């Protein structure tokens, strides 16, 4: 499996890395990880997962979203795991809800 992080303006960002770490944390029992960046992402997520909302203000993209759009509550929502009661699946070029 390959998980590609989008970054921002062709640069690395911590938000994507934390998300990758969260995915890796949940799936690592089913895969062998042979990548230092994956190990680093999972380690960073594990360190901050109990307080992602407290860690977020240290991230540059957080400041852009808050200063330009005032999206603090949206960010807190996005940092909360397992809120949705549907699972989107991509199959044959379409997203479907399961």
Jmol script that loads the backbone (N, CA, C; Angstrom):
load data "model"
ATOM      1  N   UNK A   1       0.848  -1.170   0.000  1.00  0.00           N
ATOM      2  CA  UNK A   1       0.000   0.000   0.000  1.00  0.00           C
ATOM      3  C   UNK A   1       0.891   1.229   0.000  1.00  0.00           C
ATOM      4  N   UNK A   2       0.476   2.243  -0.724  1.00  0.00           N
ATOM      5  CA  UNK A   2       1.170   3.525  -0.757  1.00  0.00           C
ATOM      6  C   UNK A   2       0.178   4.591  -0.327  1.00  0.00           C
ATOM      7  N   UNK A   3       0.582   5.403   0.615  1.00  0.00           N
ATOM      8  CA  UNK A   3      -0.231   6.518   1.081  1.00  0.00           C
ATOM      9  C   UNK A   3       0.533   7.785   0.741  1.00  0.00           C
ATOM     10  N   UNK A   4       0.020   8.554  -0.215  1.00  0.00           N
ATOM     11  CA  UNK A   4       0.694   9.774  -0.646  1.00  0.00           C
ATOM     12  C   UNK A   4       0.136  10.988   0.060  1.00  0.00           C
ATOM     13  N   UNK A   5       0.998  11.795   0.620  1.00  0.00           N
ATOM     14  CA  UNK A   5       0.583  13.020   1.293  1.00  0.00           C
ATOM     15  C   UNK A   5       0.691  14.181   0.315  1.00  0.00           C
ATOM     16  N   UNK A   6      -0.321  15.019   0.286  1.00  0.00           N
ATOM     17  CA  UNK A   6      -0.388  16.101  -0.689  1.00  0.00           C
ATOM     18  C   UNK A   6       0.602  17.228  -0.391  1.00  0.00           C
ATOM     19  N   UNK A   7       0.827  17.522   0.863  1.00  0.00           N
ATOM     20  CA  UNK A   7       1.674  18.656   1.198  1.00  0.00           C
ATOM     21  C   UNK A   7       0.976  19.962   0.872  1.00  0.00           C
ATOM     22  N   UNK A   8       1.763  21.023   0.757  1.00  0.00           N
ATOM     23  CA  UNK A   8       1.211  22.328   0.397  1.00  0.00           C
ATOM     24  C   UNK A   8       2.259  23.084  -0.394  1.00  0.00           C
ATOM     25  N   UNK A   9       1.884  23.527  -1.580  1.00  0.00           N
ATOM     26  CA  UNK A   9       2.803  24.234  -2.476  1.00  0.00           C
ATOM     27  C   UNK A   9       4.087  23.435  -2.695  1.00  0.00           C
ATOM     28  N   UNK A  10       3.910  22.146  -2.963  1.00  0.00           N
ATOM     29  CA  UNK A  10       5.036  21.237  -3.241  1.00  0.00           C
ATOM     30  C   UNK A  10       6.018  21.106  -2.080  1.00  0.00           C
ATOM     31  N   UNK A  11       5.537  21.318  -0.865  1.00  0.00           N
ATOM     32  CA  UNK A  11       6.404  21.193   0.299  1.00  0.00           C
ATOM     33  C   UNK A  11       5.767  20.272   1.320  1.00  0.00           C
ATOM     34  N   UNK A  12       6.597  19.695   2.130  1.00  0.00           N
ATOM     35  CA  UNK A  12       6.200  18.844   3.247  1.00  0.00           C
ATOM     36  C   UNK A  12       5.347  19.644   4.226  1.00  0.00           C
ATOM     37  N   UNK A  13       4.345  18.994   4.836  1.00  0.00           N
ATOM     38  CA  UNK A  13       3.656  19.632   5.960  1.00  0.00           C
ATOM     39  C   UNK A  13       3.300  18.576   7.011  1.00  0.00           C
ATOM     40  N   UNK A  14       3.212  19.020   8.227  1.00  0.00           N
ATOM     41  CA  UNK A  14       2.965  18.114   9.343  1.00  0.00           C
ATOM     42  C   UNK A  14       1.535  17.600   9.397  1.00  0.00           C
ATOM     43  N   UNK A  15       0.576  18.377   8.899  1.00  0.00           N
ATOM     44  CA  UNK A  15      -0.810  17.925   8.938  1.00  0.00           C
ATOM     45  C   UNK A  15      -0.971  16.607   8.184  1.00  0.00           C
ATOM     46  N   UNK A  16      -0.434  16.546   6.976  1.00  0.00           N
ATOM     47  CA  UNK A  16      -0.519  15.319   6.186  1.00  0.00           C
ATOM     48  C   UNK A  16       0.257  14.180   6.837  1.00  0.00           C
ATOM     49  N   UNK A  17       1.391  14.528   7.436  1.00  0.00           N
ATOM     50  CA  UNK A  17       2.207  13.520   8.097  1.00  0.00           C
ATOM     51  C   UNK A  17       1.476  12.930   9.295  1.00  0.00           C
ATOM     52  N   UNK A  18       0.796  13.767  10.066  1.00  0.00           N
ATOM     53  CA  UNK A  18       0.012  13.260  11.197  1.00  0.00           C
ATOM     54  C   UNK A  18      -1.126  12.352  10.721  1.00  0.00           C
ATOM     55  N   UNK A  19      -1.777  12.743   9.628  1.00  0.00           N
ATOM     56  CA  UNK A  19      -2.837  11.895   9.081  1.00  0.00           C
ATOM     57  C   UNK A  19      -2.269  10.552   8.631  1.00  0.00           C
ATOM     58  N   UNK A  20      -1.147  10.584   7.925  1.00  0.00           N
ATOM     59  CA  UNK A  20      -0.512   9.333   7.496  1.00  0.00           C
ATOM     60  C   UNK A  20      -0.162   8.485   8.714  1.00  0.00           C
ATOM     61  N   UNK A  21       0.337   9.117   9.764  1.00  0.00           N
ATOM     62  CA  UNK A  21       0.658   8.398  10.992  1.00  0.00           C
ATOM     63  C   UNK A  21      -0.555   7.744  11.614  1.00  0.00           C
ATOM     64  N   UNK A  22      -1.698   8.429  11.552  1.00  0.00           N
ATOM     65  CA  UNK A  22      -2.939   7.859  12.090  1.00  0.00           C
ATOM     66  C   UNK A  22      -3.359   6.633  11.282  1.00  0.00           C
ATOM     67  N   UNK A  23      -3.262   6.724   9.964  1.00  0.00           N
ATOM     68  CA  UNK A  23      -3.601   5.586   9.106  1.00  0.00           C
ATOM     69  C   UNK A  23      -2.656   4.422   9.381  1.00  0.00           C
ATOM     70  N   UNK A  24      -1.379   4.716   9.442  1.00  0.00           N
ATOM     71  CA  UNK A  24      -0.381   3.675   9.706  1.00  0.00           C
ATOM     72  C   UNK A  24      -0.622   3.037  11.063  1.00  0.00           C
ATOM     73  N   UNK A  25      -0.933   3.854  12.064  1.00  0.00           N
ATOM     74  CA  UNK A  25      -1.177   3.337  13.406  1.00  0.00           C
ATOM     75  C   UNK A  25      -2.294   2.300  13.408  1.00  0.00           C
ATOM     76  N   UNK A  26      -3.317   2.544  12.616  1.00  0.00           N
ATOM     77  CA  UNK A  26      -4.460   1.621  12.565  1.00  0.00           C
ATOM     78  C   UNK A  26      -4.217   0.404  11.691  1.00  0.00           C
ATOM     79  N   UNK A  27      -3.350   0.529  10.701  1.00  0.00           N
ATOM     80  CA  UNK A  27      -3.167  -0.562   9.734  1.00  0.00           C
ATOM     81  C   UNK A  27      -1.857  -1.330   9.884  1.00  0.00           C
ATOM     82  N   UNK A  28      -0.977  -0.881  10.760  1.00  0.00           N
ATOM     83  CA  UNK A  28       0.361  -1.460  10.805  1.00  0.00           C
ATOM     84  C   UNK A  28       0.391  -2.936  11.165  1.00  0.00           C
ATOM     85  N   UNK A  29      -0.630  -3.433  11.845  1.00  0.00           N
ATOM     86  CA  UNK A  29      -0.633  -4.858  12.184  1.00  0.00           C
ATOM     87  C   UNK A  29      -0.827  -5.729  10.939  1.00  0.00           C
ATOM     88  N   UNK A  30      -1.332  -5.134   9.859  1.00  0.00           N
ATOM     89  CA  UNK A  30      -1.583  -5.873   8.633  1.00  0.00           C
ATOM     90  C   UNK A  30      -0.516  -5.672   7.562  1.00  0.00           C
ATOM     91  N   UNK A  31       0.488  -4.834   7.834  1.00  0.00           N
ATOM     92  CA  UNK A  31       1.517  -4.524   6.852  1.00  0.00           C
ATOM     93  C   UNK A  31       2.890  -4.513   7.508  1.00  0.00           C
ATOM     94  N   UNK A  32       3.902  -4.725   6.710  1.00  0.00           N
ATOM     95  CA  UNK A  32       5.275  -4.551   7.149  1.00  0.00           C
ATOM     96  C   UNK A  32       5.739  -3.200   6.647  1.00  0.00           C
ATOM     97  N   UNK A  33       6.247  -2.372   7.533  1.00  0.00           N
ATOM     98  CA  UNK A  33       6.687  -1.029   7.165  1.00  0.00           C
ATOM     99  C   UNK A  33       8.193  -1.052   6.951  1.00  0.00           C
ATOM    100  N   UNK A  34       8.600  -0.662   5.745  1.00  0.00           N
ATOM    101  CA  UNK A  34      10.021  -0.612   5.389  1.00  0.00           C
ATOM    102  C   UNK A  34      10.411   0.796   4.965  1.00  0.00           C
ATOM    103  N   UNK A  35       9.921   1.775   5.664  1.00  0.00           N
ATOM    104  CA  UNK A  35      10.134   3.159   5.233  1.00  0.00           C
ATOM    105  C   UNK A  35      10.309   4.052   6.459  1.00  0.00           C
ATOM    106  N   UNK A  36      11.415   4.753   6.504  1.00  0.00           N
ATOM    107  CA  UNK A  36      11.677   5.629   7.648  1.00  0.00           C
ATOM    108  C   UNK A  36      10.629   6.730   7.789  1.00  0.00           C
ATOM    109  N   UNK A  37      10.152   7.282   6.666  1.00  0.00           N
ATOM    110  CA  UNK A  37       9.160   8.354   6.771  1.00  0.00           C
ATOM    111  C   UNK A  37       7.849   7.824   7.352  1.00  0.00           C
ATOM    112  N   UNK A  38       7.495   6.587   7.041  1.00  0.00           N
ATOM    113  CA  UNK A  38       6.291   5.985   7.626  1.00  0.00           C
ATOM    114  C   UNK A  38       6.463   5.769   9.119  1.00  0.00           C
ATOM    115  N   UNK A  39       7.626   5.283   9.503  1.00  0.00           N
ATOM    116  CA  UNK A  39       7.895   5.085  10.932  1.00  0.00           C
ATOM    117  C   UNK A  39       7.874   6.413  11.684  1.00  0.00           C
ATOM    118  N   UNK A  40       8.425   7.463  11.065  1.00  0.00           N
ATOM    119  CA  UNK A  40       8.427   8.780  11.687  1.00  0.00           C
ATOM    120  C   UNK A  40       7.001   9.323  11.803  1.00  0.00           C
ATOM    121  N   UNK A  41       6.189   9.162  10.765  1.00  0.00           N
ATOM    122  CA  UNK A  41       4.815   9.656  10.793  1.00  0.00           C
ATOM    123  C   UNK A  41       4.016   8.963  11.890  1.00  0.00           C
ATOM    124  N   UNK A  42       4.150   7.665  11.988  1.00  0.00           N
ATOM    125  CA  UNK A  42       3.413   6.920  13.016  1.00  0.00           C
ATOM    126  C   UNK A  42       3.900   7.303  14.411  1.00  0.00           C
ATOM    127  N   UNK A  43       5.180   7.500  14.565  1.00  0.00           N
ATOM    128  CA  UNK A  43       5.741   7.911  15.851  1.00  0.00           C
ATOM    129  C   UNK A  43       5.230   9.296  16.258  1.00  0.00           C
ATOM    130  N   UNK A  44       5.203  10.233  15.311  1.00  0.00           N
ATOM    131  CA  UNK A  44       4.715  11.582  15.601  1.00  0.00           C
ATOM    132  C   UNK A  44       3.230  11.542  15.968  1.00  0.00           C
ATOM    133  N   UNK A  45       2.443  10.765  15.225  1.00  0.00           N
ATOM    134  CA  UNK A  45       1.020  10.650  15.539  1.00  0.00           C
ATOM    135  C   UNK A  45       0.831  10.041  16.927  1.00  0.00           C
ATOM    136  N   UNK A  46       1.557   8.978  17.227  1.00  0.00           N
ATOM    137  CA  UNK A  46       1.418   8.319  18.534  1.00  0.00           C
ATOM    138  C   UNK A  46       1.746   9.272  19.673  1.00  0.00           C
ATOM    139  N   UNK A  47       2.721  10.117  19.461  1.00  0.00           N
ATOM    140  CA  UNK A  47       3.126  11.076  20.497  1.00  0.00           C
ATOM    141  C   UNK A  47       2.032  12.117  20.758  1.00  0.00           C
ATOM    142  N   UNK A  48       1.298  12.530  19.720  1.00  0.00           N
ATOM    143  CA  UNK A  48       0.355  13.645  19.851  1.00  0.00           C
ATOM    144  C   UNK A  48      -1.117  13.249  19.744  1.00  0.00           C
ATOM    145  N   UNK A  49      -1.416  11.963  19.552  1.00  0.00           N
ATOM    146  CA  UNK A  49      -2.803  11.567  19.285  1.00  0.00           C
ATOM    147  C   UNK A  49      -3.765  11.884  20.429  1.00  0.00           C
ATOM    148  N   UNK A  50      -3.296  11.941  21.641  1.00  0.00           N
ATOM    149  CA  UNK A  50      -4.192  12.230  22.760  1.00  0.00           C
ATOM    150  C   UNK A  50      -4.541  13.711  22.857  1.00  0.00           C
ATOM    151  N   UNK A  51      -3.830  14.563  22.099  1.00  0.00           N
ATOM    152  CA  UNK A  51      -4.113  16.001  22.151  1.00  0.00           C
ATOM    153  C   UNK A  51      -3.781  16.663  20.809  1.00  0.00           C
ATOM    154  N   UNK A  52      -4.382  16.173  19.734  1.00  0.00           N
ATOM    155  CA  UNK A  52      -4.122  16.758  18.413  1.00  0.00           C
ATOM    156  C   UNK A  52      -4.567  18.216  18.349  1.00  0.00           C
ATOM    157  N   UNK A  53      -5.676  18.542  18.988  1.00  0.00           N
ATOM    158  CA  UNK A  53      -6.157  19.927  18.980  1.00  0.00           C
ATOM    159  C   UNK A  53      -5.182  20.855  19.700  1.00  0.00           C
ATOM    160  N   UNK A  54      -4.493  20.351  20.691  1.00  0.00           N
ATOM    161  CA  UNK A  54      -3.486  21.142  21.391  1.00  0.00           C
ATOM    162  C   UNK A  54      -2.200  21.284  20.603  1.00  0.00           C
ATOM    163  N   UNK A  55      -1.905  20.302  19.756  1.00  0.00           N
ATOM    164  CA  UNK A  55      -0.702  20.336  18.924  1.00  0.00           C
ATOM    165  C   UNK A  55      -0.922  21.191  17.675  1.00  0.00           C
ATOM    166  N   UNK A  56      -2.140  21.233  17.177  1.00  0.00           N
ATOM    167  CA  UNK A  56      -2.448  21.904  15.913  1.00  0.00           C
ATOM    168  C   UNK A  56      -1.985  23.361  15.843  1.00  0.00           C
ATOM    169  N   UNK A  57      -2.117  24.168  16.894  1.00  0.00           N
ATOM    170  CA  UNK A  57      -1.685  25.565  16.786  1.00  0.00           C
ATOM    171  C   UNK A  57      -0.191  25.742  16.516  1.00  0.00           C
ATOM    172  N   UNK A  58       0.577  24.691  16.613  1.00  0.00           N
ATOM    173  CA  UNK A  58       2.005  24.769  16.297  1.00  0.00           C
ATOM    174  C   UNK A  58       2.257  24.612  14.797  1.00  0.00           C
ATOM    175  N   UNK A  59       1.226  24.255  14.037  1.00  0.00           N
ATOM    176  CA  UNK A  59       1.374  23.943  12.619  1.00  0.00           C
ATOM    177  C   UNK A  59       1.065  25.161  11.753  1.00  0.00           C
ATOM    178  N   UNK A  60       1.858  25.376  10.713  1.00  0.00           N
ATOM    179  CA  UNK A  60       1.703  26.581   9.893  1.00  0.00           C
ATOM    180  C   UNK A  60       0.380  26.607   9.138  1.00  0.00           C
ATOM    181  N   UNK A  61      -0.083  25.495   8.631  1.00  0.00           N
ATOM    182  CA  UNK A  61      -1.333  25.491   7.875  1.00  0.00           C
ATOM    183  C   UNK A  61      -2.518  25.810   8.794  1.00  0.00           C
ATOM    184  N   UNK A  62      -2.459  25.394  10.022  1.00  0.00           N
ATOM    185  CA  UNK A  62      -3.480  25.749  11.015  1.00  0.00           C
ATOM    186  C   UNK A  62      -3.635  27.268  11.060  1.00  0.00           C
ATOM    187  N   UNK A  63      -2.518  27.971  11.155  1.00  0.00           N
ATOM    188  CA  UNK A  63      -2.563  29.432  11.250  1.00  0.00           C
ATOM    189  C   UNK A  63      -3.149  30.065   9.995  1.00  0.00           C
ATOM    190  N   UNK A  64      -2.811  29.529   8.826  1.00  0.00           N
ATOM    191  CA  UNK A  64      -3.395  30.049   7.590  1.00  0.00           C
ATOM    192  C   UNK A  64      -4.912  29.896   7.603  1.00  0.00           C
ATOM    193  N   UNK A  65      -5.398  28.725   7.991  1.00  0.00           N
ATOM    194  CA  UNK A  65      -6.839  28.482   7.991  1.00  0.00           C
ATOM    195  C   UNK A  65      -7.571  29.331   9.028  1.00  0.00           C
ATOM    196  N   UNK A  66      -6.977  29.499  10.184  1.00  0.00           N
ATOM    197  CA  UNK A  66      -7.615  30.288  11.246  1.00  0.00           C
ATOM    198  C   UNK A  66      -7.579  31.779  10.907  1.00  0.00           C
ATOM    199  N   UNK A  67      -6.437  32.278  10.469  1.00  0.00           N
ATOM    200  CA  UNK A  67      -6.310  33.705  10.183  1.00  0.00           C
ATOM    201  C   UNK A  67      -7.149  34.128   8.981  1.00  0.00           C
ATOM    202  N   UNK A  68      -7.213  33.312   7.957  1.00  0.00           N
ATOM    203  CA  UNK A  68      -7.951  33.684   6.746  1.00  0.00           C
ATOM    204  C   UNK A  68      -9.443  33.399   6.847  1.00  0.00           C
ATOM    205  N   UNK A  69      -9.801  32.310   7.519  1.00  0.00           N
ATOM    206  CA  UNK A  69     -11.188  31.865   7.470  1.00  0.00           C
ATOM    207  C   UNK A  69     -11.833  31.626   8.839  1.00  0.00           C
ATOM    208  N   UNK A  70     -11.062  31.692   9.918  1.00  0.00           N
ATOM    209  CA  UNK A  70     -11.610  31.474  11.256  1.00  0.00           C
ATOM    210  C   UNK A  70     -12.141  30.067  11.472  1.00  0.00           C
ATOM    211  N   UNK A  71     -11.445  29.076  10.997  1.00  0.00           N
ATOM    212  CA  UNK A  71     -11.950  27.699  10.970  1.00  0.00           C
ATOM    213  C   UNK A  71     -11.576  26.857  12.180  1.00  0.00           C
ATOM    214  N   UNK A  72     -11.479  27.437  13.338  1.00  0.00           N
ATOM    215  CA  UNK A  72     -11.050  26.690  14.526  1.00  0.00           C
ATOM    216  C   UNK A  72     -11.967  25.496  14.810  1.00  0.00           C
ATOM    217  N   UNK A  73     -13.267  25.700  14.802  1.00  0.00           N
ATOM    218  CA  UNK A  73     -14.193  24.594  15.087  1.00  0.00           C
ATOM    219  C   UNK A  73     -14.125  23.512  14.004  1.00  0.00           C
ATOM    220  N   UNK A  74     -13.946  23.930  12.758  1.00  0.00           N
ATOM    221  CA  UNK A  74     -13.800  22.961  11.668  1.00  0.00           C
ATOM    222  C   UNK A  74     -12.539  22.120  11.857  1.00  0.00           C
ATOM    223  N   UNK A  75     -11.471  22.759  12.273  1.00  0.00           N
ATOM    224  CA  UNK A  75     -10.218  22.049  12.500  1.00  0.00           C
ATOM    225  C   UNK A  75     -10.376  21.048  13.636  1.00  0.00           C
ATOM    226  N   UNK A  76     -11.008  21.462  14.720  1.00  0.00           N
ATOM    227  CA  UNK A  76     -11.249  20.540  15.838  1.00  0.00           C
ATOM    228  C   UNK A  76     -12.074  19.337  15.382  1.00  0.00           C
ATOM    229  N   UNK A  77     -13.087  19.582  14.558  1.00  0.00           N
ATOM    230  CA  UNK A  77     -13.907  18.493  14.011  1.00  0.00           C
ATOM    231  C   UNK A  77     -13.043  17.538  13.193  1.00  0.00           C
ATOM    232  N   UNK A  78     -12.196  18.098  12.333  1.00  0.00           N
ATOM    233  CA  UNK A  78     -11.341  17.268  11.473  1.00  0.00           C
ATOM    234  C   UNK A  78     -10.309  16.467  12.262  1.00  0.00           C
ATOM    235  N   UNK A  79      -9.974  16.930  13.439  1.00  0.00           N
ATOM    236  CA  UNK A  79      -8.988  16.236  14.269  1.00  0.00           C
ATOM    237  C   UNK A  79      -9.614  15.185  15.177  1.00  0.00           C
ATOM    238  N   UNK A  80     -10.911  15.000  15.083  1.00  0.00           N
ATOM    239  CA  UNK A  80     -11.606  14.028  15.919  1.00  0.00           C
ATOM    240  C   UNK A  80     -11.860  12.759  15.122  1.00  0.00           C
ATOM    241  N   UNK A  81     -11.333  11.664  15.618  1.00  0.00           N
ATOM    242  CA  UNK A  81     -11.441  10.381  14.900  1.00  0.00           C
ATOM    243  C   UNK A  81     -12.813   9.753  15.079  1.00  0.00           C
ATOM    244  N   UNK A  82     -13.211   8.981  14.099  1.00  0.00           N
ATOM    245  CA  UNK A  82     -14.379   8.108  14.157  1.00  0.00           C
ATOM    246  C   UNK A  82     -15.701   8.835  14.406  1.00  0.00           C
ATOM    247  N   UNK A  83     -15.889   9.995  13.798  1.00  0.00           N
ATOM    248  CA  UNK A  83     -17.151  10.720  13.936  1.00  0.00           C
ATOM    249  C   UNK A  83     -18.190  10.285  12.909  1.00  0.00           C
ATOM    250  N   UNK A  84     -17.748   9.933  11.736  1.00  0.00           N
ATOM    251  CA  UNK A  84     -18.677   9.586  10.661  1.00  0.00           C
ATOM    252  C   UNK A  84     -19.194   8.163  10.839  1.00  0.00           C
ATOM    253  N   UNK A  85     -20.462   7.962  10.488  1.00  0.00           N
ATOM    254  CA  UNK A  85     -21.037   6.626  10.582  1.00  0.00           C
ATOM    255  C   UNK A  85     -21.133   5.950   9.210  1.00  0.00           C
ATOM    256  N   UNK A  86     -20.365   6.473   8.244  1.00  0.00           N
ATOM    257  CA  UNK A  86     -20.296   5.866   6.914  1.00  0.00           C
ATOM    258  C   UNK A  86     -18.833   5.672   6.534  1.00  0.00           C
ATOM    259  N   UNK A  87     -18.604   4.762   5.619  1.00  0.00           N
ATOM    260  CA  UNK A  87     -17.267   4.518   5.106  1.00  0.00           C
ATOM    261  C   UNK A  87     -17.306   4.719   3.600  1.00  0.00           C
ATOM    262  N   UNK A  88     -16.624   5.738   3.087  1.00  0.00           N
ATOM    263  CA  UNK A  88     -16.612   5.913   1.642  1.00  0.00           C
ATOM    264  C   UNK A  88     -15.691   4.885   0.990  1.00  0.00           C
ATOM    265  N   UNK A  89     -16.171   4.277  -0.080  1.00  0.00           N
ATOM    266  CA  UNK A  89     -15.384   3.302  -0.829  1.00  0.00           C
ATOM    267  C   UNK A  89     -15.238   3.781  -2.262  1.00  0.00           C
ATOM    268  N   UNK A  90     -14.039   3.647  -2.804  1.00  0.00           N
ATOM    269  CA  UNK A  90     -13.783   4.025  -4.192  1.00  0.00           C
ATOM    270  C   UNK A  90     -13.739   2.743  -5.007  1.00  0.00           C
ATOM    271  N   UNK A  91     -14.658   2.617  -5.961  1.00  0.00           N
ATOM    272  CA  UNK A  91     -14.723   1.407  -6.784  1.00  0.00           C
ATOM    273  C   UNK A  91     -15.180   1.797  -8.176  1.00  0.00           C
ATOM    274  N   UNK A  92     -14.448   1.343  -9.153  1.00  0.00           N
ATOM    275  CA  UNK A  92     -14.772   1.586 -10.555  1.00  0.00           C
ATOM    276  C   UNK A  92     -14.983   3.074 -10.852  1.00  0.00           C
ATOM    277  N   UNK A  93     -14.097   3.904 -10.279  1.00  0.00           N
ATOM    278  CA  UNK A  93     -14.144   5.319 -10.555  1.00  0.00           C
ATOM    279  C   UNK A  93     -15.190   6.129  -9.827  1.00  0.00           C
ATOM    280  N   UNK A  94     -15.864   5.505  -8.847  1.00  0.00           N
ATOM    281  CA  UNK A  94     -16.920   6.200  -8.118  1.00  0.00           C
ATOM    282  C   UNK A  94     -16.743   6.019  -6.613  1.00  0.00           C
ATOM    283  N   UNK A  95     -17.108   7.063  -5.867  1.00  0.00           N
ATOM    284  CA  UNK A  95     -17.159   6.970  -4.411  1.00  0.00           C
ATOM    285  C   UNK A  95     -18.560   6.580  -4.006  1.00  0.00           C
ATOM    286  N   UNK A  96     -18.656   5.576  -3.142  1.00  0.00           N
ATOM    287  CA  UNK A  96     -19.950   5.159  -2.620  1.00  0.00           C
ATOM    288  C   UNK A  96     -19.880   5.088  -1.102  1.00  0.00           C
ATOM    289  N   UNK A  97     -20.998   5.269  -0.443  1.00  0.00           N
ATOM    290  CA  UNK A  97     -21.072   5.201   1.022  1.00  0.00           C
ATOM    291  C   UNK A  97     -21.502   3.818   1.442  1.00  0.00           C
ATOM    292  N   UNK A  98     -20.789   3.244   2.384  1.00  0.00           N
ATOM    293  CA  UNK A  98     -21.138   1.922   2.931  1.00  0.00           C
ATOM    294  C   UNK A  98     -21.322   2.048   4.421  1.00  0.00           C
TER     295      UNK A  98
END
end "model"
wireframe off; spacefill off
backbone 0.3
color backbone group
